[in-house]
Structures are given as structure tokens and as C-alpha cells.
Amino acid sequence: MTATRRDFLKLGAMGGAAALVLQFRATATGEGGEVVKTTAAAATAAAAAFSPSPWISIDAAGKVTLTVAKSEMGQGAHTSLAMILAEELGADWSTIEIRHASPGATFPDMRTSGSSSVIDSWDPLRQAGAAAREMLRAAAAARWGVPAASCRVERGRVLRERGGAIGFGELAAAAAALPVPKDPPLKAAKDYTLVGTRVPRIDGPRIVRGAAIYGLDARVPGLRRAVVARCPVFGGKARRWDAAAAMAIPGVLEVVAIPTGIAVVAADTWTAMKGRDALRVEWDEGPRAHDSTDTYRRRLAAALDAAGRTTRADGDAEAALAGAARRLHAEYHYPFQAHAPVEPMNCAARVRPDGCEIWVGTQAPNEAQRDVAKLLGIAPAAVRIHVALLGGGFGRRLAYDYVIEAVELARRVAFPVQVVWTRQDDMRHGTFQPAALQRLSAGLDAAGKPVACIHRAATFHLSMFGAFKADDPDLYDGSPWGGPDTPYAFPALRVDYAPLAAPVPTGAWRSVEYPATVFARESFVDELAHAAGRDPLALRLDLIASPGTVKRRTLELHNGDRLRRVLRLAADRAGWGGPLPPAGDGRRRGRGIACNAYHRQTMVAQVAEVSVGGDGDVRVHRVVCAIDCGQVVNLSGLEGQVESAVLWGLSATLYGRITFAGGRVEQSTYADFPVMRMCDAPRVETWTVASDLPPFGVGEQPVPPVYAAVANAVFAATGKRIRELPITAEALREGPRA
């Protein structure tokens, strides 16, 4: 997801006997950051005006506490943010403690999406850490009676040139009385001792010990558990149900009708599930009861047959294509996908006359707070949300339907209640990544050089972000991701986009629109290379736009050199063009390459090595990923994110899809929606490009190239093109041979 960067930095000092507090505030307007000079008295007043107060604090023992506004869902964001602070502050890494903020006037934008946690926090946290460092240094210099320039900060202490050291805790009270510097000097990258290194997860020990608190771990006095019977067909509703049969189950406390279905409340989740089974609900399945996967495929095809909207036009692509010596056409199908996080949706809520309190793992706490307040008719400040650790998000927890559902139930009962979704609930009633259909055409001249490309895409609107409005210009701007922002400079290019109203709930999925588009684009470029008798790597290097080649009002220029660099790096490390390991057992081996420039920021190239058996089974043995994401904060975290993204993409490439029959989702668990297992996981190699650019995202960015890299490797091994995901043995036995 791409969001406007709204974070500001405001610093204040709160006087006290044992604490230095630097206020770290995100505001709702503006694009940059500012440091505000204040006094201890003013900061004390400011702290009293915000609840809870977001600040960086140092106590008398020297412990540094960082309050963060970004959710942690396994991506390691909290570790990276603490590293940024510790680097500039000069803190002892072992003293850093993380606390999570709560949404409100002080933290109006806590949304965690678009791989933006580090991007949004890089400058504000560096300035906050640098300001604190300078204040501590000044306090120590005053105590010693020496110039501040003769002091340095290191591992939680201020050291003097001629000897002597004072810990942060001893200086906290004196530093708090000083004015906050407006423009503190920031460290140069060459002086980093922590940023850019490998650092273990700051929350790792608690997670491993089972001490970390996820949403499902919420423990509130008097808390009851609930599950909800929902219509198996989207848009349907309950006609009648047997509440008495459910209440006859020992431990069932209440049966309550809410907008999303029939909730069964019990002392524990298992009993609530047994009560739900006893309801025997009769459903009015509504108008979608006969929908199927084929229904939705036909709608996508009809949308492309009709006129879409052109979102990029360079030259006359139709004329150039008509005049080409050779023309190629291909159609690529991408299925619906589920998020399927390990921790299914859940939310605990308590509604009282004076307000509402919520315990939940969410990527969008401010939006949830706002809409809960509207639902209850109270002020947002009366809605308190405790943000827990998320057991996986991937964009699913940007939607907060499960929060609204829990509040709807909590307002109808006299005790706090936690609504728990089962795995089946999560798989069948979530927000799905929409299916997509892509049609590409290109022309080659007599020498095999591309002269034109037409890329047409149809997909379903992301209903998570509101009602579908076909005339909304924002719907088309830059869409589909990976189409208008293609890195390739075709002499003539047209991109058409045909969005449709979603027939089922849809939402952001890891890397959103890019997977479907990049799968089609990078597979088709491979087809062009084969048709032209060119090496797929060489053709890409030739086609990538150089700075100044593409000039458009709505698009920034690609940095062609950066993308070419990662392509060459991935190819070199993978041994592109060299011999593959012997297949053995009659398996055929191949390599495939693909790349993407994610929002013109993070550049990624991947080479996949696969083997294909005689029965069509595909094994991925190795994926080499080269990435330029600007300044690396935590190298260990980056490698983990790349490996996670590659395995995520491989799961969808080889296994995952959501299908529909009779208006119902046919999958229900990991048994019929498989994900990559450890025994099948390939070796993933991560190679980074040194950069003097600020950090860019890495959580979503390595996902899109995976699909085409594997599909192109399968072609290299078998001579058969993959134009529909997931790759199946049947497709390899029956699919198109180039």
C-alpha cells in the first residue's frame, strides 16, 4: 500500500528528578519533519495534554524506552526502529525497551502498511535520538566544566576526552532541564556502528518463550468468548435458527443476532463452537448463491472485451503493432488468494456507558477507533485500543471488520467479550486478493527488436477501501501497479485498466496489485526474448528505461541504472548462462529471471532454479534475490523479509488459490489452501546493493518477481509456458508449448 507520509517530529523536555522525556509526535498534516524548541515546563504541560503521551524516555537506571506507533506482525519493524534510535542516541542496545502507542490525538496515523514503517520513521527517529544525545552531552559537559565538543556518547554513556564517563541515567534530570536543539547534527552513514549490521529481533526472546502477547492472548477480568455463524454465501442472511438448542449446551451463555450473523457466547471458545454447531441456521443465500470461479472469470474477460480506461499511452501502440514484422499475444490468469495468517482474526471488546475498550492486533488502529466511535455515537477519545502483537497481517488486518463485529456484540452483552474466528472462518470470510486477467500484445521488427506493447488488465476493486465508483479518477491513477510503471521503455506503449465491482470482500494482500501484473509482464518479456532469439537477461537490460527516457506528468522516472545493477547482480550470483546442477532421476532443470521496480523505490531482481519431473511436479531448488532498498537498517531483518516474501510468493505460485462454487469459498484450511512447507522450501540467497539513499521498504517488495522467475524457469526446463497460477502438473502436461 502507498500512503501519504504525514509524520512530524515534535520534541519536548519534561523535567523531573529521574527522567529525560522526548516527545515523538505524528501529526495529521504536512509532508516533512520539524523539531520544536521548548522548556521543561512547557513539555510538562504538553505531556498532560496528550494521553497516552508518545515519547522517548530515559529513566534513572539508564533504561531507554521507545514508544512506537507501527504494528509488529513479524516483519521486525520494532527492532529496526529501536536500532535507528539507538544509533543516533548512542544508547546501549541492551537497555532499549519497546512500548506500543495507542491511537488518539497524539498518534493520529498509526497505520502499518506499504512497507513504510522504517521509511516513515527514519528521519523523525534520527532527529529525536540526535536531540537527546546532544542534550545528554551538554549536561555532562556542564557537570565537568568542559566544552561539549570534547565529549562523545557511546553505549549509554557520555565519555570525556581526558577520561571519565557518566551514564545516561545520572544525566537524565539535568538534560531534561535543557532546551531541545532545533537542528541536531545527524550521524554520517560512515560512522554507523549499529545501523546496517545484523541484530537479533528485540522481541525474539519473548516470542520464543511464549511471553509475547498476541490478540488471542487478551486476558480481561470477566472476559467471555464468542464465535459467529456467518452465511456461507456473501451477501446472504439468516432466516431462522435454533437458539434454544445452542443454549442447551453447558457453558453457552447467550445467543445474539448481530449484523454479520448469529453470535454464540460462552465461557470458552470450544464451548462457543459447539453452541454454534447446534444452531442449525437456515440461510437466505441471496443473489450470489450460483456464483462460481467461472462466473468471475467470465466477468473479467467481458471487462477486457469492453473498453477499459487507458492509464498510460506513449506513442501510437496500435499502429506500431499493426506494422510489426511479428506480433505476439498472451493471456495470463491470476486467482483469488487468501491471506491465511497463522493467527486468525480476533478482537476483545468491552462497551460501557463511558466508552469502549478494545484489545486487538490491527494494522489500522486509528481507522478502527474512528469507526467504532461512529458506531457507538461517542467521541473517538472514548474508544481506547490496546494494539497487540499480530500473528501475521499481510494486509488482512488493514481491514477491521472483525473489530466492528466484536464491538457490535459487546454492546449487546453486559461483559467483555472476545470474538474468535476459526481457521475456516478466516479462510472463507476474509478479504481476498482479487483475481485478475491480463492480456498482452507486442510487436517485433524484422531484426527482432520490440517496437510496441499493449498491456490490458482487468481485476476487481478492493472493497476494503470503500464502495466501487467506476468514474473515480483515483481508481485509475497508476493502475494496475506494474503496468503504467513498467521499467521497460517500449518505443510505443499503451496500458489499459478495467476495474470491476468486487463480488466478494477484497482487500490489500502482500504487494497488492503487483503480483498479478508482474507475473504477466515478466513472463511476457521472457516470451518476447524467446521469439526474438535473445537472452532474457540481455533483452531486459536493453529495454530498461534510462533516466530522461520516459517523461510523464503522473510518473516519476525509473532509475534504470539501479535496476540494471540488481539484474546483473542476481544473474552473476546465480551463475546465469552457466551449467545447471545435474537433474538426476530424469528431472529437467531450468533457470528463470524476473525483476521489478516497486513504486520506483526498491529494486528487486530474482533468478529461480527449478526442476520438473516426468509427472509435471515442480520443485524450486534455489532463488537468488538481489535488492537495492536504499540504506539497510537491519541486515538480518532484511534477509528474513526477503526469505519470507520469496516463500510467500512460492506458495501462491505452486499451491494457493481460492475458488468458488455455489457462491461459497471451497477452501477451508491449510489442507486445501497449502502454503510452502519447510521440507519443500528452496535455498534463498539475498544480495544487497550498497546505497547512499534513505531506506525503502522490503516487506512486500521481493514478492512480485517470484511468480515469473519460477514460471520462466519452468519454460526453460520444459518448453511450456505458464500463463495461469498456480502451476499444476496438469498444466505442464497440457499447457502451451512455445
Secondary structure in CASP SS format (residue, H / E / C, confidence):
PFRMAT SS
TARGET T0000
AUTHOR 0000-0000-0000
METHOD secondary structure of the structure
MODEL  1
M C 1.00
T C 1.00
A C 1.00
T C 1.00
R C 1.00
R C 1.00
D C 1.00
F C 1.00
L C 1.00
K C 1.00
L C 1.00
G C 1.00
A E 1.00
M C 1.00
G C 1.00
G C 1.00
A C 1.00
A C 1.00
A C 1.00
L E 1.00
V E 1.00
L E 1.00
Q E 1.00
F C 1.00
R C 1.00
A C 1.00
T C 1.00
A C 1.00
T C 1.00
G C 1.00
E C 1.00
G C 1.00
G C 1.00
E C 1.00
V C 1.00
V C 1.00
K C 1.00
T C 1.00
T C 1.00
A H 1.00
A H 1.00
A H 1.00
A H 1.00
T H 1.00
A H 1.00
A H 1.00
A H 1.00
A H 1.00
A H 1.00
F C 1.00
S C 1.00
P C 1.00
S C 1.00
P C 1.00
W E 1.00
I E 1.00
S E 1.00
I E 1.00
D C 1.00
A C 1.00
A C 1.00
G C 1.00
K C 1.00
V E 1.00
T E 1.00
L E 1.00
T E 1.00
V E 1.00
A C 1.00
K C 1.00
S C 1.00
E C 1.00
M C 1.00
G C 1.00
Q C 1.00
G C 1.00
A H 1.00
H H 1.00
T H 1.00
S H 1.00
L H 1.00
A H 1.00
M H 1.00
I H 1.00
L H 1.00
A H 1.00
E H 1.00
E H 1.00
L H 1.00
G C 1.00
A C 1.00
D C 1.00
W H 1.00
S H 1.00
T H 1.00
I E 1.00
E E 1.00
I E 1.00
R E 1.00
H E 1.00
A C 1.00
S C 1.00
P C 1.00
G C 1.00
A C 1.00
T C 1.00
F C 1.00
P C 1.00
D C 1.00
M C 1.00
R C 1.00
T C 1.00
S C 1.00
G C 1.00
S C 1.00
S C 1.00
S H 1.00
V H 1.00
I H 1.00
D H 1.00
S H 1.00
W H 1.00
D H 1.00
P H 1.00
L H 1.00
R H 1.00
Q H 1.00
A H 1.00
G H 1.00
A H 1.00
A H 1.00
A H 1.00
R H 1.00
E H 1.00
M H 1.00
L H 1.00
R H 1.00
A H 1.00
A H 1.00
A H 1.00
A H 1.00
A H 1.00
R H 1.00
W H 1.00
G C 1.00
V C 1.00
P C 1.00
A H 1.00
A H 1.00
S H 1.00
C E 1.00
R E 1.00
V E 1.00
E E 1.00
R C 1.00
G C 1.00
R E 1.00
V E 1.00
L E 1.00
R E 1.00
E C 1.00
R C 1.00
G C 1.00
G C 1.00
A E 1.00
I E 1.00
G E 1.00
F H 1.00
G H 1.00
E H 1.00
L H 1.00
A H 1.00
A H 1.00
A H 1.00
A H 1.00
A H 1.00
A C 1.00
L C 1.00
P C 1.00
V C 1.00
P C 1.00
K C 1.00
D C 1.00
P C 1.00
P C 1.00
L C 1.00
K C 1.00
A C 1.00
A H 1.00
K H 1.00
D H 1.00
Y C 1.00
T C 1.00
L C 1.00
V C 1.00
G C 1.00
T E 1.00
R C 1.00
V C 1.00
P C 1.00
R C 1.00
I C 1.00
D C 1.00
G H 1.00
P H 1.00
R H 1.00
I H 1.00
V H 1.00
R H 1.00
G C 1.00
A C 1.00
A C 1.00
I C 1.00
Y E 1.00
G H 1.00
L H 1.00
D H 1.00
A C 1.00
R C 1.00
V C 1.00
P C 1.00
G C 1.00
L C 1.00
R E 1.00
R E 1.00
A E 1.00
V E 1.00
V E 1.00
A E 1.00
R C 1.00
C C 1.00
P C 1.00
V C 1.00
F C 1.00
G C 1.00
G C 1.00
K E 1.00
A E 1.00
R E 1.00
R E 1.00
W C 1.00
D C 1.00
A H 1.00
A H 1.00
A H 1.00
A H 1.00
M H 1.00
A C 1.00
I C 1.00
P C 1.00
G C 1.00
V E 1.00
L E 1.00
E E 1.00
V E 1.00
V E 1.00
A E 1.00
I E 1.00
P C 1.00
T C 1.00
G E 1.00
I E 1.00
A E 1.00
V E 1.00
V E 1.00
A E 1.00
A C 1.00
D C 1.00
T H 1.00
W H 1.00
T H 1.00
A H 1.00
M H 1.00
K H 1.00
G H 1.00
R H 1.00
D H 1.00
A C 1.00
L C 1.00
R C 1.00
V C 1.00
E E 1.00
W E 1.00
D E 1.00
E C 1.00
G H 1.00
P H 1.00
R H 1.00
A C 1.00
H C 1.00
D C 1.00
S C 1.00
T H 1.00
D H 1.00
T H 1.00
Y H 1.00
R H 1.00
R H 1.00
R H 1.00
L H 1.00
A H 1.00
A H 1.00
A H 1.00
L H 1.00
D H 1.00
A C 1.00
A C 1.00
G C 1.00
R E 1.00
T E 1.00
T E 1.00
R E 1.00
A E 1.00
D E 1.00
G C 1.00
D C 1.00
A H 1.00
E H 1.00
A H 1.00
A H 1.00
L H 1.00
A H 1.00
G C 1.00
A C 1.00
A C 1.00
R E 1.00
R E 1.00
L E 1.00
H E 1.00
A E 1.00
E E 1.00
Y E 1.00
H E 1.00
Y E 1.00
P C 1.00
F E 1.00
Q E 1.00
A C 1.00
H C 1.00
A C 1.00
P C 1.00
V C 1.00
E C 1.00
P C 1.00
M C 1.00
N E 1.00
C E 1.00
A E 1.00
A E 1.00
R E 1.00
V E 1.00
R E 1.00
P C 1.00
D C 1.00
G E 1.00
C E 1.00
E E 1.00
I E 1.00
W E 1.00
V E 1.00
G C 1.00
T C 1.00
Q C 1.00
A C 1.00
P H 1.00
N H 1.00
E H 1.00
A H 1.00
Q H 1.00
R H 1.00
D H 1.00
V H 1.00
A H 1.00
K H 1.00
L H 1.00
L H 1.00
G C 1.00
I C 1.00
A C 1.00
P H 1.00
A H 1.00
A H 1.00
V E 1.00
R E 1.00
I E 1.00
H E 1.00
V E 1.00
A C 1.00
L E 1.00
L C 1.00
G C 1.00
G C 1.00
G C 1.00
F C 1.00
G C 1.00
R H 1.00
R H 1.00
L H 1.00
A C 1.00
Y C 1.00
D H 1.00
Y H 1.00
V H 1.00
I H 1.00
E H 1.00
A H 1.00
V H 1.00
E H 1.00
L H 1.00
A H 1.00
R C 1.00
R C 1.00
V C 1.00
A C 1.00
F C 1.00
P C 1.00
V E 1.00
Q E 1.00
V E 1.00
V E 1.00
W C 1.00
T C 1.00
R H 1.00
Q H 1.00
D H 1.00
D H 1.00
M H 1.00
R H 1.00
H H 1.00
G C 1.00
T C 1.00
F E 1.00
Q E 1.00
P C 1.00
A C 1.00
A E 1.00
L E 1.00
Q E 1.00
R E 1.00
L E 1.00
S E 1.00
A E 1.00
G E 1.00
L E 1.00
D C 1.00
A C 1.00
A C 1.00
G C 1.00
K C 1.00
P E 1.00
V E 1.00
A E 1.00
C E 1.00
I E 1.00
H E 1.00
R E 1.00
A E 1.00
A E 1.00
T E 1.00
F E 1.00
H C 1.00
L C 1.00
S H 1.00
M H 1.00
F H 1.00
G C 1.00
A C 1.00
F C 1.00
K C 1.00
A C 1.00
D C 1.00
D C 1.00
P H 1.00
D H 1.00
L H 1.00
Y C 1.00
D C 1.00
G C 1.00
S C 1.00
P C 1.00
W C 1.00
G C 1.00
G C 1.00
P C 1.00
D C 1.00
T C 1.00
P C 1.00
Y E 1.00
A C 1.00
F C 1.00
P C 1.00
A C 1.00
L E 1.00
R E 1.00
V E 1.00
D E 1.00
Y E 1.00
A E 1.00
P E 1.00
L E 1.00
A C 1.00
A C 1.00
P C 1.00
V C 1.00
P C 1.00
T E 1.00
G C 1.00
A C 1.00
W C 1.00
R C 1.00
S C 1.00
V C 1.00
E C 1.00
Y H 1.00
P H 1.00
A H 1.00
T H 1.00
V H 1.00
F H 1.00
A H 1.00
R H 1.00
E H 1.00
S H 1.00
F H 1.00
V H 1.00
D H 1.00
E H 1.00
L H 1.00
A H 1.00
H H 1.00
A H 1.00
A H 1.00
G C 1.00
R C 1.00
D C 1.00
P H 1.00
L H 1.00
A H 1.00
L H 1.00
R H 1.00
L H 1.00
D H 1.00
L H 1.00
I E 1.00
A C 1.00
S C 1.00
P C 1.00
G C 1.00
T C 1.00
V C 1.00
K C 1.00
R C 1.00
R C 1.00
T C 1.00
L C 1.00
E C 1.00
L C 1.00
H C 1.00
N C 1.00
G H 1.00
D H 1.00
R H 1.00
L H 1.00
R H 1.00
R H 1.00
V H 1.00
L H 1.00
R H 1.00
L H 1.00
A H 1.00
A H 1.00
D H 1.00
R H 1.00
A H 1.00
G C 1.00
W C 1.00
G C 1.00
G C 1.00
P C 1.00
L C 1.00
P C 1.00
P C 1.00
A C 1.00
G C 1.00
D C 1.00
G C 1.00
R C 1.00
R E 1.00
R E 1.00
G E 1.00
R E 1.00
G E 1.00
I E 1.00
A E 1.00
C E 1.00
N E 1.00
A E 1.00
Y E 1.00
H C 1.00
R C 1.00
Q C 1.00
T E 1.00
M E 1.00
V E 1.00
A E 1.00
Q E 1.00
V E 1.00
A E 1.00
E E 1.00
V E 1.00
S E 1.00
V E 1.00
G C 1.00
G C 1.00
D C 1.00
G C 1.00
D C 1.00
V E 1.00
R E 1.00
V E 1.00
H E 1.00
R E 1.00
V E 1.00
V E 1.00
C E 1.00
A E 1.00
I E 1.00
D E 1.00
C C 1.00
G C 1.00
Q C 1.00
V C 1.00
V C 1.00
N E 1.00
L H 1.00
S H 1.00
G H 1.00
L H 1.00
E H 1.00
G H 1.00
Q H 1.00
V H 1.00
E H 1.00
S H 1.00
A H 1.00
V H 1.00
L H 1.00
W H 1.00
G H 1.00
L H 1.00
S H 1.00
A H 1.00
T H 1.00
L H 1.00
Y C 1.00
G C 1.00
R C 1.00
I E 1.00
T C 1.00
F E 1.00
A E 1.00
G C 1.00
G C 1.00
R E 1.00
V E 1.00
E C 1.00
Q C 1.00
S C 1.00
T C 1.00
Y C 1.00
A C 1.00
D C 1.00
F C 1.00
P C 1.00
V C 1.00
M C 1.00
R C 1.00
M H 1.00
C H 1.00
D H 1.00
A C 1.00
P C 1.00
R E 1.00
V E 1.00
E E 1.00
T E 1.00
W E 1.00
T E 1.00
V C 1.00
A C 1.00
S C 1.00
D C 1.00
L C 1.00
P C 1.00
P C 1.00
F C 1.00
G C 1.00
V C 1.00
G C 1.00
E C 1.00
Q C 1.00
P C 1.00
V C 1.00
P H 1.00
P H 1.00
V H 1.00
Y H 1.00
A H 1.00
A H 1.00
V H 1.00
A H 1.00
N H 1.00
A H 1.00
V H 1.00
F H 1.00
A H 1.00
A H 1.00
T H 1.00
G C 1.00
K E 1.00
R C 1.00
I C 1.00
R C 1.00
E E 1.00
L C 1.00
P C 1.00
I C 1.00
T C 1.00
A H 1.00
E H 1.00
A H 1.00
L H 1.00
R H 1.00
E H 1.00
G C 1.00
P C 1.00
R E 1.00
A C 1.00
END
